Amino acid sequence: METIDTIKEQIGKNPVLIYMKGAPNAPQCGFSARAVQALMACGEKFAYVDILQNPDIRTELPKYANWPTFPQLWVDGELVGGSDIIIELHESGELSNMVKAATKAE
């Protein structure tokens, strides 16, 4: 399977998905740590992909998403954005609403 096909499948199968450095319980950079903390505060299940363990995805996803940095949060198949956007959405309460709506639709 091509890397882009893998990415499309991951995004399609997971209503809430974060591409990050490390794992939610052991993030490997500050941006990923802050983003996943905000996501965990929503209290819903989410999937993650550790791009450090998946160099092909790390290379191809920025091209596919037209977004150069990590982490990347995808909700209902749409790119939400990176760490700063995730934090802003969390602080405004919008992130929780988005995540809850996406996980209810499952």
N, C-alpha and C positions, 0 to 999 in steps of 0.2 A: 504494500500500500504506500502510495506517495505521502510525503509529510503533510502536504496541503489537505489531502483527503483525511488524514488522521486528525488534523486540526478541526476541519469541518465536522467530523463525526463527534469529537469531544464537545464542541460548542453546541451541536444539535442535540446531544444526549443529556446534557447537564443544564438545567434551567439557571443555575448560578455556578459560575466557573471562574476561578482566578488563576491566571498564569503568574507564577511568582518564583522568587529565588528562595529555595528551601521548602519547608513544609509549615503548615499553620502552627504546629507546636514547636517548630525550630526554624524560624525564618532566618535567611542568610544575608539580609540587608535591612537597613532601617526603613526604607520605603515599603518593602514587603511586610515588615513587622507592623507598621502603622496601618496599612491597608487591611491586613488580615484581622487585626484587632477590631477595627471598625466593622468588618464583616461578621466576625464572631459575636459582636454585641447585638446583632440583629436576632440572634437566637434561632436561626434556621440552618438546616443542612446546606452545605455547599461542597462542590468538588474543587480540586486544585491540581495543577500540573507543575512540578518542580522543573523549571527550565534548565537548571544546572545539571540535572540528570538526563535531560533531553536536548542535546545540542542542536539537533536538526530543527526542532520546534523553536528553539531560541533564535535560530537564524531565519527561519521562514515566517514565523508569526508576525513580526513587524512589517514585512512586505504585504502579507495578506490583510492585516488590520489597518495598514497605513498609519500605524502608531509606533514610534520608534523605541519606546521604553517599557520597562517592566516595573511593577506588576501591571497586569491588564485584567480588568474585571469585565466579564461578559454576563449579561442577564437576558434571558429569553432570546438568545442568539444575536444580541446586539452588543457592540462594544460600548461600555459605559465610560471607561477611561482609566487613568492611572491613579497613583497614590493621592495626589492633591485633590482630584475630583472626587475620589472615594471619601476622603476626609470631609470635604465640603458637604457632600450629600449626607454623610453620617451626622454631621453637626446640625444640619437643617431638618433631620428626621426623614428625608426623602429616601435614603438608602434602605432603611428598614421597611418602608412601604413597598419599594421596588422588589426587594428580596422576598418579602412575605407574599406578594402577588404572584411572583414567578414560581415559588415553591407550592402554592395552593393549586396552581394550574396543572401540577404534575399528575 
